């Protein structure tokens, strides 16, 4: 008899908790569900769509060169002054944090001078499609050590995608 009483008491308490929960959901939730469309995201990781959307809200969208060569020159000047915060402003918003960390790592390892030298001696690049520009950074043997990709933002200034 005592076991039946405990089971009955547990069922009553569980029913009260469920009832109060459902009543709370009904009261707070209302009788309709509102779905807001915040806009479509690009299906592919293409930079032209995401960069054009983010450059509108980017606080550094007016920082950059009018030509890809000018942007590389501004980046080099900032690195020569050891101003890594200014140097990070020349990158697109999506890559700014990771590139800033990489520049800090190079600075702490005392090899930032090698990057500055490579940027000063960079040959002319080539224009790609959709406002992209590509520089080939040569290595000591004459091959390609790295590529620097730039893209034009909505203000007509060039931003660095990758270094």
N, C-alpha and C positions, 0 to 999 in steps of 0.2 A: 504494500500500500504506500509506503514511504517512497519507493522508487517511482511509482506511477505519479505521485504528487510532484516529485522533482522534474520528471519529464514534462508534465503538464505545465509547470511553472516556467520551464525553459522555452516551451513552445509559445506561451503567452508573451514572454519577454522578447523573443525573436519576432513575433508578430507585431508587437508594439514598435520595435526598432525599425522593421521594414516599413510599417505604416507611416511612421514619422518621416523616414527617409523619402518615401514616395511623395508624401504630402509636401515636403520641402522642395523636392525637384519640380513638382507641379507648380508650386507657388513662385519659385524663383525663375523657372524656365519659361513660363508663359506657354501659350499654345501654338506658337509657330517658331520655326527655326530660321534664322537669318543667315544667309551665306553671302559673304562679300568677296568679290573677285578683285584681287590686288594687282591684277595685270598678269600677263603671261610671261614666263621666264623663257629664255632661249633654250631650245631643245639641244643644241650642240654647244660645246664650249667655245664658240666663236668669239673672238675678242671685239669685233666691231659692234655687236649688239650690246654686250655688257659694258664696254667702255663708253659708248655713247649715252647709256642710261646713267652710269655712275659719274660721268664728268659733269653732269648737271648739278649734282650734289657735292662734288669734290671741292674742298676748300682751296686746293692748289691747282685748280683747272686753268688758272691764268698764269701759271709758272711753267716756263718752257721756252724753247727756241722756235723761231719762225721757220727754221730749216733743221733737218736732222743733224747736220754738222754743228749748228749753233747749240743745239741741245747737248751734244756730246761735249762741246767746249765749255758750256756752263757747268755740266757735271764735273768735268776735270778741274775747273777753277774751284768749285766747292770742295772737292776732295783734297786739293792742294792746301786749302785753308783748314783742313781737318774738320770741316763743318758737315758732319754726316747727316744731320737733320735736314739741312738744305739740300744735300745730295739726294736724299730720299724723296724729295718733292718732285723730282724729275721723272719718277716712275709712275706707272698707272696705279690707281688705287688698289686694285686686286693684288698687286705684287709688292706694294710699297713696304709692308711690314717685313716680309721675308727678305727682300733685298737690303733693307736697313740692317737686319740681323747679320746678313752675310758681309756687308761693309764693315760692321762693327767687329766681326771676327777677323777680317783682314787687317783692320787697324790694330787690334790687340796683338796680332801675330807679327806686326811690323812689316807687312808685305804690301801695304797699300800703295807704296811707291812704285811697285811693279805694275800695278793696275793703272796708275796715273801715266806711267811711261808708255804702256800699251795703248791707252786712249789717245795720247798725244801723237803717236805714230800710226794711227789707224788709217788705212787707205780709204779712198772714196767707196761708197756702197752702191747699192742698186735699188731702184724703186720697184716695189712689188704691187700687187693689186689692192684695191680698196684702201688706199692711204697708208700702206705699210712700206717701211723702208728697212733694208737689211745691210748691215756692215759685217764683213768677214775680218776677224782679228787673226792676223798671221802669227804662227809660232816661229821659233828660231830657225827651223829647217825650211821655212817657206810654205808649209802647209797651213791649213786652217785650224787654229787653236780653239776658237769660239765664234759665236755669232751674236751680234747685238741687233735686236729687233725694235723698231720704233713704230708708233702709230700716231696719226693726227687726231686730236680731239675736236670737239665741237667749236672751240674758239680758234681753231686753225693752228694751234701750237703742237709741237711734236713731244710725245711722252715715250719713255723707254719701257718696253714690255719685258724684255729680259736682257740680262747682262752676263 
